[in-house]
Amino acid sequence: MKLSTHGRYDYQPIVGRPVYDWPNGTRLAVYLGLNLEHFAFGEGLGAELAPGGPQPDILNFAWRDYGNRVGAWRMLELFDELSLPCSVLANSTMYDYAPALMRAFQARGDEIVGHGRSNTERQGTLAPEAEAALIAEATEILARHAGKAPAGWLGPWISESPHTPDLLQEAGYRYLLDWCMDDQPVWMRTRTGRILALPYPQELNDIPMIVGRKIGGDAFADMIIDNFDEMLTQSKAMPLVMGIALHPYLVGQPYRLRHLRRALGHIAKHRADIWISTAGAIAEHAAALPPGTVPGSRP
């Protein structure tokens, strides 16, 4: 029996792969993926604190909006205190809704990553022409405000159509974050070349854990610490990437931020033993390695 396949990459176990270092001679790269998202009022998708009622769903809209008005600013302060860069996964509508917030992260030198127009919608349900238009619209807005086009993309709701990697590569994107199948960067095939899949977590991600599995902020922080400690041990033998996916309306709540502070402080204390960077810098380093080093297709 032959199963259908995506055809984007081949199976290759993580053991036995070529070994390489990150730029500072370490083997564990860590990045923070901060999701800055805007939602339409009275329609569309959105995470829920409690089961939503009829639209307009004031409770859940306002709960999510807390992240942009309060939570993200507290997280920015925390990142400054710990001298941690981040990759800002930004809906393009954030530049219309909360331009001061976007400017504040850009002023830190943080990377801006494409994250669609709004998390009210999924791109994977669109026809190819409409999806290409969504990517083009979001990219143009992000490039205009950030001063350069984003190198990476995370689909809203991790939503992809069968054509998404092709469309992103053709739009000039060099890496994507939708696929969580590995702890190392992996080259993916597209119809006109290749694009790098960079590890983006679905376990160390506050939406699946806190919203989906209903765990507390203390347990989520413990997960981050345990994951980091174990990957630091594993990285003695091979290069690894650890991402942490964060949403300000969740971990920007004060009682959760207290635990996030503990977890990120633990990581920061090990900065001499790891490479704390951005998703884009990690992808750029991996893409520059000799052919055959990074799993996946050759040029």
C-alpha positions in Angstrom: 0.0 0.0 0.0 1.4 3.4 -1.0 0.2 6.3 1.0 -0.2 9.8 -0.4 2.7 12.2 0.4 3.5 15.8 0.4 6.8 15.2 -1.5 8.5 18.1 0.2 11.3 16.3 2.0 12.5 12.7 2.5 12.7 10.8 5.7 16.1 11.1 7.4 16.6 10.3 11.1 18.2 12.9 13.2 21.0 10.5 14.2 23.9 10.2 11.7 23.5 13.6 10.1 26.4 15.9 9.4 27.5 17.9 12.5 28.1 21.6 12.4 28.3 24.5 14.8 26.3 27.7 15.2 28.2 31.0 14.6 29.5 31.3 18.2 30.8 27.7 18.3 27.8 26.3 20.2 25.4 23.6 19.2 22.0 24.8 20.6 20.3 27.8 19.0 17.4 29.3 20.8 14.9 31.9 19.5 11.7 33.5 20.8 8.7 33.6 18.4 6.5 36.4 19.6 3.1 36.4 17.8 1.6 39.9 17.4 -1.9 39.4 16.0 -4.9 41.4 15.2 -8.5 40.1 14.9 -11.6 41.4 13.2 -14.4 42.5 15.5 -17.5 40.4 15.3 -16.4 37.9 12.8 -13.8 35.3 11.9 -11.4 33.1 13.9 -9.8 33.7 17.3 -8.6 31.8 20.4 -11.1 31.7 23.1 -10.7 32.1 26.9 -14.3 30.8 27.3 -16.7 29.3 24.8 -17.8 32.2 22.6 -21.3 33.4 22.4 -23.1 35.1 19.5 -21.1 37.8 17.7 -19.9 40.3 18.6 -18.0 38.1 21.1 -16.9 40.9 23.4 -15.2 38.7 26.0 -12.8 36.9 23.7 -12.1 39.8 21.5 -11.2 42.0 24.4 -9.1 39.2 26.0 -7.0 38.9 22.9 -6.7 42.7 22.6 -5.2 42.8 26.1 -2.1 41.3 24.5 -1.5 44.2 22.2 -2.4 46.9 24.7 -0.7 45.5 27.8 0.9 42.1 27.5 3.3 42.7 24.7 4.6 45.8 26.3 5.3 43.9 29.5 7.1 41.2 27.5 9.1 43.8 25.7 10.3 45.1 29.1 11.2 41.5 30.1 13.1 40.9 26.9 15.1 44.1 27.5 15.9 43.2 31.1 17.3 39.8 30.0 18.9 41.1 26.7 16.9 38.7 24.6 16.2 39.3 20.9 13.0 38.0 19.4 11.4 37.2 16.1 8.1 39.1 15.8 5.6 37.0 13.9 3.4 39.8 12.8 0.0 40.1 11.1 0.3 42.9 8.6 -2.8 44.6 10.0 -0.8 45.2 13.2 0.8 48.2 11.4 -2.6 49.8 11.0 -3.9 48.9 14.5 -0.9 49.2 16.8 1.9 50.9 14.9 3.5 52.1 18.1 3.9 48.5 19.3 5.5 47.4 16.0 7.8 50.4 16.1 8.9 49.5 19.6 10.0 46.0 18.6 11.7 47.3 15.5 13.6 49.8 17.6 15.1 46.9 19.5 16.4 45.5 16.2 14.0 42.5 16.3 13.2 40.5 13.2 9.8 40.9 11.6 8.4 37.7 10.2 5.4 37.4 7.9 2.3 36.0 9.7 -0.4 36.7 7.2 -2.9 39.6 7.3 -4.9 38.7 10.4 -5.4 35.6 12.5 -9.1 36.0 11.8 -8.5 34.0 8.6 -6.8 30.9 7.4 -4.8 31.0 4.1 -4.9 27.2 3.5 -8.6 27.3 2.4 -8.0 29.8 -0.4 -7.6 29.1 -4.1 -3.9 29.5 -5.3 -4.5 32.9 -6.8 -6.2 34.2 -3.7 -3.5 32.8 -1.4 -0.8 34.4 -3.6 -2.6 37.7 -3.3 -2.8 37.3 0.5 1.0 36.6 0.7 1.7 39.6 -1.6 -0.5 42.0 0.3 1.0 41.1 3.7 4.5 41.1 2.4 4.2 44.5 0.8 2.9 46.1 4.0 5.5 44.5 6.2 8.3 45.4 3.9 7.1 49.0 3.6 7.0 49.6 7.3 9.9 47.5 8.4 12.2 48.7 5.6 12.9 45.3 4.1 10.9 42.3 3.1 10.5 39.5 5.7 12.7 36.4 5.1 10.4 34.1 7.0 6.7 33.2 7.1 4.4 31.5 9.6 0.8 30.9 8.3 -2.1 32.2 10.5 -3.2 29.1 12.5 -0.3 27.2 10.8 -2.6 27.0 7.8 -1.2 25.8 4.5 -2.6 24.7 1.2 -0.8 22.2 -1.0 0.7 25.1 -2.8 1.9 27.3 0.1 5.7 26.4 0.1 5.7 27.0 -3.7 4.0 30.4 -3.4 6.2 31.5 -0.5 9.4 30.6 -2.3 8.2 32.3 -5.5 7.4 35.4 -3.4 11.0 35.6 -2.2 10.7 33.9 1.2 13.7 32.0 2.3 12.3 30.0 5.2 8.9 29.0 6.7 7.9 28.0 10.2 4.7 25.9 9.6 6.3 22.5 9.8 7.2 21.1 13.2 8.7 17.8 12.2 12.3 18.3 13.2 14.8 19.8 15.7 17.1 21.0 12.9 16.5 23.1 9.8 15.5 21.0 6.8 15.4 21.9 3.1 12.0 21.5 1.4 11.3 21.1 -2.3 9.2 23.6 -4.2 8.2 23.6 -7.8 10.9 26.2 -8.7 13.6 25.6 -6.1 13.7 25.0 -2.3 12.8 26.7 0.9 14.1 26.1 4.4 11.8 24.7 7.1 12.9 26.0 10.5 11.7 24.3 13.7 8.8 26.1 15.2 7.3 24.5 18.3 3.8 23.1 18.8 4.6 21.8 22.3 6.6 24.8 23.6 3.7 26.9 22.4 1.3 28.7 24.8 -1.8 28.3 22.6 -1.8 24.5 22.4 -0.6 24.1 26.0 -2.5 26.9 27.9 -5.6 27.2 25.7 -5.7 23.6 24.3 -4.5 21.5 27.2 -5.4 24.0 30.0 -2.1 23.9 31.8 -1.0 26.7 34.1 1.7 29.3 33.6 3.9 27.5 36.1 3.7 24.2 34.2 4.4 25.9 30.9 7.5 27.6 32.3 8.6 24.2 33.7 8.2 22.7 30.2 10.4 25.4 28.8 13.1 24.8 31.4 13.0 21.0 31.0 13.0 21.2 27.3 16.0 23.6 27.3 18.0 21.5 29.8 17.4 18.3 27.8 18.2 19.9 24.4 21.4 21.4 25.9 22.5 17.9 26.8 21.5 16.5 23.4 23.3 19.3 21.6 26.6 18.1 22.8 26.4 15.6 19.9 24.6 17.6 17.2 23.3 21.1 16.3 19.7 21.8 17.4 17.2 24.6 17.3 14.8 25.4 20.2 12.0 27.8 19.5 9.5 29.1 22.1 6.2 30.3 20.7 4.5 33.1 22.7 1.3 35.1 22.5 1.0 38.3 24.6 -2.7 37.8 25.5 -1.6 34.5 27.2 1.9 34.8 28.7 1.6 38.6 29.0 -1.0 38.1 31.7 0.9 39.1 35.0 0.6 35.8 36.8 1.9 33.9 33.7 4.5 36.5 33.0 6.0 35.9 36.4 6.6 32.2 35.4 7.9 33.1 31.9 10.4 35.5 33.6 11.7 32.5 35.6 12.0 30.3 32.5 13.7 32.9 30.3 16.0 33.9 33.1 17.1 30.3 33.4 17.9 30.2 29.7 19.7 33.6 29.8 22.0 32.3 32.5 23.3 29.8 30.0 23.9 32.3 27.2 27.7 31.5 27.0 26.8 27.9 26.2 24.1 28.5 23.5 23.3 30.9 20.6 20.4 33.1 21.5 19.3 34.5 18.2 16.4 35.1 15.8 14.7 32.6 13.5 16.0 34.6 10.5 19.6 34.5 11.6 19.4 30.8 12.3 17.9 30.2 8.8 20.6 32.3 7.2 23.4 30.4 8.9 21.9 27.1 7.9 21.4 28.1 4.3 25.0 29.1 4.0 26.4 25.7 5.0 28.0 23.5 2.4 25.5 21.5 0.2 24.5 18.2 1.9 25.0 19.5 5.4 21.4 20.5 6.1 19.0 17.6 5.4 16.8 17.9 2.3 17.2 18.6 -1.3 20.3 20.1 -2.9 20.2 23.3 -5.0 
